[in-house]
């Protein structure tokens, strides 16, 4: 997953938390348009979400943001 897309995930998490509070839950589909115009990127994010971190379908935006920031530091 590219750094640019990681930053997009952080921006979306921040926007959702600002709008709905820190307890808002998101699925990895929240980071994509309703059409599958980039299946390779979708698979990268799904692999990161499901295989690497074993996340549930919906997770707290705060948790997702923390995991992304942590992976950027590695």
Secondary structure as UniProt FT lines:
FT   HELIX           3..20
FT   TURN            22..23
FT   STRAND          25..26
FT   HELIX           28..31
FT   HELIX           39..46
FT   HELIX           47..52
FT   STRAND          59..60
FT   HELIX           61..73
//
